[in-house]
Amino acid sequence: MPDPKPGVRRVLVTGGGGQLGRAFAALLPGAVVLNREALDITDNSAVQRVFDEVRPEVVYNAAAYTAVDRAEAEPERARRVNADAVVSLATAARRHDALLVQFSSDYIFPGDAGPYTELDRTLPLSVYGRTKLQGEVAVRSSGGRYLIVRTSWVFGEGSNFVRRIVDAAARLDEVKVVDDQHGRPTYAPDLAEGVVALVEAGCTGVYNLVGGGEAVSWAGLAESAIVAAGFSCRVLPVTTEQYYADKKGPIAVRPANSELDCSKAREAGVCLRPWPQAVAEYVKELRLS
Ligand SMILES: NC(=O)c1ccc[n+]([C@@H]2O[C@H](COP(=O)([O-])OP(=O)(O)OC[C@H]3O[C@@H](n4cnc5c(N)ncnc54)[C@H](OP(=O)(O)O)[C@@H]3O)[C@@H](O)[C@H]2O)c1
């Protein structure tokens, strides 16, 4: 287990191989960043052992089961990672008096009354959303120090919607994209930076944090990404029902408008840049890589 650099706050990042985990790894070179192979968070004894070795002051739990549709078919697996494992992390964090930073999702909301504040009533429509909410409950009821950050539509290093659209646009003349679900895209490196700023500002409790700018549909986001990539591929906007008409396998119900209101984070001095700027930067990097 690598030791954190002397004089630097002892920070542990779980789920280091994911989009957000990689963003934390890049932002916090002194942190102990563990991917799934190094620490499976569903292994309670491994979690307790790692905490005893690292003795973290801050823990960013970037590990999660994020396959929204697949979760409908394997709810137990999703619950083990998104809820049960969070109980282990929260228990270990409490033992060490560490601040546990847990990530949650806009999919804990029903999507009929966005933008949602931190005080609005939750009502997940999917297995994924329910397990993320259970993860929140695990953290809140642990008795330890915590910061829950709710975010949405994350893109960064790894697999995500923006990358898939840019790949498709390089090959196709037209792509069909859902136009009746709205949210705020969030660039993982911006999110990581914003969350660290919330922690440094001493924020605890629940905060929404998503990309700045207007809410957009998946079709609108696709359009922005394709323009930024310089492709001429057309976006054909379709309804969710039309999009899934010929798809096989379980499909999760998603909120129609899951925009998160970030006024509370803004009052704490933390605001992410407008998502179109982040998309443009990300797409440029994709095209160069
Ligand atoms: N992506 C989004 O659009 C979105 C939206 C709202 C909220 N969020 C939340 O934001 C956080 C970060 O998401 P992300 O986009 O970075 O997700 P991601 O790219 O899917 O990364 C999740 C990481 O967790 C790892 N993981 C899964 N099970 C694990 C386990 N048992 N032990 C250790 N690691 C495990 C995954 O490894 P494998 O790849 O090997 O499974 C993956 O590397 C999550 O809490 C997510 O729920 C994400």
The ligand as a MOL file (V3000), in Angstrom:
LIG
                    3D

  0  0  0     0  0            999 V3000
M  V30 BEGIN CTAB
M  V30 COUNTS 48 52 0 0 0
M  V30 BEGIN ATOM
M  V30 1 N -21.8770 8.0670 -14.6350 0
M  V30 2 C -22.9160 8.8590 -14.4180 0
M  V30 3 O -23.5500 9.3550 -15.3580 0
M  V30 4 C -23.3460 9.1830 -13.0120 0
M  V30 5 C -24.5020 9.9700 -12.8250 0
M  V30 6 C -24.8940 10.2650 -11.5140 0
M  V30 7 C -24.1530 9.8120 -10.4330 0
M  V30 8 N -23.0580 9.0500 -10.6710 0 CHG=1
M  V30 9 C -22.3190 8.5510 -9.5060 0
M  V30 10 O -21.0150 9.1200 -9.5510 0
M  V30 11 C -20.0700 8.1850 -9.0170 0
M  V30 12 C -18.9310 7.9760 -9.9980 0
M  V30 13 O -19.4580 7.4220 -11.1970 0
M  V30 14 P -18.5550 7.1370 -12.4730 0
M  V30 15 O -19.2120 7.7840 -13.6320 0
M  V30 16 O -17.1300 7.4300 -12.1680 0 CHG=-1
M  V30 17 O -18.7800 5.5600 -12.5920 0
M  V30 18 P -17.8850 4.4840 -13.3620 0
M  V30 19 O -17.0640 5.1200 -14.4070 0
M  V30 20 O -18.8260 3.3750 -13.7150 0
M  V30 21 O -16.8970 3.9880 -12.2170 0
M  V30 22 C -17.3090 3.1870 -11.1680 0
M  V30 23 C -16.1130 2.3820 -10.7480 0
M  V30 24 O -16.4720 1.5990 -9.6100 0
M  V30 25 C -15.8740 0.3400 -9.7770 0
M  V30 26 N -16.5240 -0.6760 -8.9700 0
M  V30 27 C -17.6710 -1.3510 -9.2100 0
M  V30 28 N -17.8820 -2.2580 -8.2420 0
M  V30 29 C -16.8530 -2.1330 -7.3740 0
M  V30 30 C -16.4890 -2.7960 -6.1770 0
M  V30 31 N -17.2370 -3.7770 -5.6770 0
M  V30 32 N -15.3500 -2.4260 -5.5460 0
M  V30 33 C -14.5600 -1.4600 -6.0520 0
M  V30 34 N -14.8370 -0.7950 -7.1830 0
M  V30 35 C -15.9740 -1.1280 -7.8350 0
M  V30 36 C -16.0160 0.0480 -11.2480 0
M  V30 37 O -15.1250 -0.9790 -11.6210 0
M  V30 38 P -15.5160 -1.9530 -12.8580 0
M  V30 39 O -15.4940 -1.0710 -14.0660 0
M  V30 40 O -14.4460 -2.9780 -12.8020 0
M  V30 41 O -16.8900 -2.4770 -12.5600 0
M  V30 42 C -15.6420 1.3960 -11.8410 0
M  V30 43 O -14.2490 1.5080 -12.0200 0
M  V30 44 C -20.8820 6.9310 -8.6730 0
M  V30 45 O -21.2370 6.9690 -7.3250 0
M  V30 46 C -22.1140 7.0490 -9.5280 0
M  V30 47 O -23.2200 6.3460 -8.9930 0
M  V30 48 C -22.6240 8.7430 -11.9230 0
M  V30 END ATOM
M  V30 BEGIN BOND
M  V30 1 1 1 2
M  V30 2 2 2 3
M  V30 3 1 2 4
M  V30 4 1 4 5
M  V30 5 2 4 48
M  V30 6 2 5 6
M  V30 7 1 6 7
M  V30 8 2 7 8
M  V30 9 1 8 9
M  V30 10 1 8 48
M  V30 11 1 9 10
M  V30 12 1 9 46
M  V30 13 1 10 11
M  V30 14 1 11 12
M  V30 15 1 11 44
M  V30 16 1 12 13
M  V30 17 1 13 14
M  V30 18 2 14 15
M  V30 19 1 14 16
M  V30 20 1 14 17
M  V30 21 1 17 18
M  V30 22 2 18 19
M  V30 23 1 18 20
M  V30 24 1 18 21
M  V30 25 1 21 22
M  V30 26 1 22 23
M  V30 27 1 23 24
M  V30 28 1 23 42
M  V30 29 1 24 25
M  V30 30 1 25 26
M  V30 31 1 25 36
M  V30 32 1 26 27
M  V30 33 1 26 35
M  V30 34 2 27 28
M  V30 35 1 28 29
M  V30 36 1 29 30
M  V30 37 2 29 35
M  V30 38 1 30 31
M  V30 39 2 30 32
M  V30 40 1 32 33
M  V30 41 2 33 34
M  V30 42 1 34 35
M  V30 43 1 36 37
M  V30 44 1 36 42
M  V30 45 1 37 38
M  V30 46 2 38 39
M  V30 47 1 38 40
M  V30 48 1 38 41
M  V30 49 1 42 43
M  V30 50 1 44 45
M  V30 51 1 44 46
M  V30 52 1 46 47
M  V30 END BOND
M  V30 END CTAB
M  END
